[in-house]
Amino acid sequence: MTGRTEWPGDSPDSSRAEKELSPQDPAERARAICLRLLTGTPRTRKQLADALRKREIPDEVAEEVLSRFEDVGLIDDAAFAGAWVESRHHGRGLARRALARELRTKGVEPNLIQEAVEQLDSEQEETTARELVARKLRATRGLDRDRRLRRLAGMLARKGYPEGMALRVVRQALEAEGEDTDGLDESF
């Protein structure tokens, strides 16, 4: 043997490889766990650290393995955050505020979150809000104006859009349908 240990997980059944490892070698177990988790989807360093802690890998071993994975580019929280913002904004229509909240729960550093959400500018965010309202608008026909406003603005609020933008976008969409929007600002 050359002193360098091969990483388990090269087989399609990495969970079997993980079970076959000697329980006395926590570094090998940690590598196998990380590789298996990274196979399905990208993960943040914190998510992997939590998984290792849950499987009772000693902190110093986990730190060493995670640092090595970062060094070789298998863990990249900045790339994760950027891809997350792109995917969730275009796929679910989430605004910067909601995206930042999700990234915080995944353990991404605040400066990386800020860089990632800055990919979206206000124009892009407003365009997406308009598209969301246009899709939902039809389902609210037949309801009174105030109820339509609450539903549409509420949908945008849940997706993290600022109140002012949400109300402006909804108001413009209602006006485009011929709805009377006089007095809307005072009632909400």
C-alpha positions as a printed Julia matrix, in Angstrom:
188×3 Matrix{Float64}:
   0.0    0.0     0.0
   1.32   3.49   -0.85
   0.01   5.32    2.2
  -2.72   7.04    0.22
  -6.13   5.53    0.77
  -8.56   5.27   -2.12
 -11.8    7.11   -1.57
 -14.84   4.94   -1.24
 -17.88   5.84   -3.25
 -16.41   4.97   -6.61
 -19.01   2.24   -6.95
 -22.63   3.06   -7.81
 -23.64   1.87   -4.33
 -21.71   4.3    -2.13
 -23.97   3.67    0.85
 -22.85   0.02    0.75
 -19.25   1.22    0.52
 -19.84   3.44    3.53
 -21.21   0.5     5.55
 -18.28  -1.73    4.58
 -15.73   0.74    5.92
 -14.04   0.08    9.18
 -15.83   2.01   11.92
 -12.34   2.86   13.27
 -11.58   5.07   10.27
 -13.77   8.17   10.64
 -11.96  10.07    7.85
 -12.86   7.4     5.3
 -16.45   7.33    6.59
 -16.61  11.14    6.35
 -15.35  11.1     2.76
 -17.86   8.41    1.79
 -20.74  10.32    3.4
 -19.79  13.57    1.67
 -19.33  11.94   -1.72
 -22.67  10.16   -1.45
 -24.46  13.39   -0.47
 -22.77  15.39   -3.22
 -23.69  12.8    -5.84
 -27.38  13.68   -5.81
 -27.24  17.44   -5.53
 -24.83  20.22   -4.62
 -24.63  20.95   -0.89
 -23.23  23.71    1.25
 -20.37  23.16    3.64
 -22.76  23.58    6.56
 -25.16  20.96    5.2
 -22.31  18.47    4.89
 -20.95  19.38    8.33
 -24.39  18.81    9.83
 -24.65  15.41    8.12
 -21.23  14.39    9.44
 -22.11  15.56   12.96
 -25.36  13.58   12.78
 -23.35  10.47   11.88
 -21.02  11.12   14.82
 -17.91  11.96   12.83
 -15.48  13.81   15.15
 -15.42  17.57   14.49
 -11.69  17.73   13.73
 -11.98  14.9    11.19
 -15.04  16.52    9.6
 -13.23  19.86    9.38
 -10.23  18.24    7.68
 -12.36  16.36    5.14
 -14.56  19.39    4.39
 -11.52  21.62    3.93
 -10.01  19.13    1.51
 -13.28  18.94   -0.45
 -13.28  22.75   -0.65
  -9.66  22.78   -1.82
 -10.44  20.46   -4.72
 -13.68  22.3    -5.6
 -16.23  19.69   -4.55
 -17.69  22.18   -2.07
 -18.17  25.74   -3.31
 -20.72  27.77   -1.35
 -20.41  30.76   -3.69
 -21.22  28.64   -6.75
 -24.02  26.92   -4.81
 -25.56  30.29   -3.87
 -25.34  31.6    -7.43
 -26.95  28.49   -8.89
 -29.61  28.5    -6.15
 -30.59  32.1    -6.91
 -30.75  31.46  -10.64
 -32.78  28.28  -10.27
 -35.24  29.43   -7.61
 -35.85  32.83   -9.17
 -36.59  31.44  -12.62
 -38.26  28.25  -11.44
 -40.37  29.49   -8.52
 -40.34  33.26   -9.06
 -38.76  33.98   -5.69
 -37.54  37.5    -4.97
 -34.2   38.49   -3.47
 -35.52  38.59    0.09
 -36.93  35.04   -0.05
 -33.8   33.74   -1.77
 -31.57  35.28    0.91
 -33.7   33.67    3.61
 -33.41  30.25    1.97
 -29.65  30.57    1.59
 -29.29  31.57    5.25
 -31.11  28.4     6.29
 -28.64  26.4     4.19
 -25.71  27.94    6.06
 -24.31  30.15    3.31
 -22.17  33.05    4.57
 -23.85  36.5     4.49
 -21.32  38.0     2.06
 -21.85  35.1    -0.38
 -25.62  35.51   -0.07
 -25.36  39.19   -0.87
 -23.21  38.52   -3.94
 -25.62  35.86   -5.17
 -28.82  37.86   -4.76
 -27.21  40.9    -6.38
 -27.32  38.87   -9.63
 -30.98  39.92   -9.75
 -31.62  43.56  -10.4
 -34.84  45.41   -9.55
 -36.01  45.34  -13.18
 -35.59  41.59  -13.41
 -37.41  41.14  -10.11
 -40.3   43.36  -11.21
 -40.58  41.57  -14.55
 -40.88  38.26  -12.74
 -43.5   39.74  -10.38
 -45.53  40.88  -13.39
 -45.34  37.4   -14.93
 -46.48  35.79  -11.66
 -49.43  38.17  -11.36
 -50.41  37.64  -15.02
 -50.53  33.86  -14.45
 -52.59  34.17  -11.27
 -54.84  37.02  -12.45
 -57.2   34.8   -14.41
 -57.93  32.63  -11.36
 -59.09  35.69   -9.42
 -61.66  36.88  -11.97
 -65.11  37.02  -10.5
 -63.83  38.06   -7.07
 -64.29  41.6    -5.8
 -61.42  44.02   -6.37
 -60.15  44.09   -2.77
 -60.08  40.3    -2.52
 -58.21  40.07   -5.83
 -55.71  42.62   -4.6
 -55.15  40.76   -1.33
 -54.69  37.4    -3.07
 -52.32  38.69   -5.71
 -50.29  40.91   -3.37
 -50.22  38.12   -0.77
 -48.84  35.68   -3.33
 -46.05  38.12   -4.16
 -45.36  38.81   -0.48
 -44.95  35.07    0.21
 -42.39  34.97   -2.59
 -40.43  37.77   -0.94
 -41.41  40.78   -3.05
 -41.4   44.18   -1.32
 -44.86  45.51   -0.45
 -44.58  48.66   -2.58
 -43.57  46.72   -5.67
 -46.25  44.08   -5.1
 -49.02  46.64   -4.78
 -47.81  48.62   -7.81
 -47.61  45.51  -10.02
 -51.01  44.22   -8.92
 -52.63  47.63   -9.33
 -51.25  47.96  -12.87
 -52.45  44.45  -13.76
 -55.94  45.19  -12.44
 -56.04  48.5   -14.32
 -55.01  46.71  -17.52
 -58.06  44.46  -17.07
 -60.28  47.53  -16.73
 -60.69  47.26  -12.95
 -61.29  50.54  -11.1
 -58.28  51.07   -8.82
 -59.21  54.47   -7.37
 -58.65  54.48   -3.63
 -56.61  51.27   -3.54
 -53.62  52.94   -1.87
 -55.74  54.24    0.99
 -57.44  50.92    1.74
 -54.2   48.92    1.99
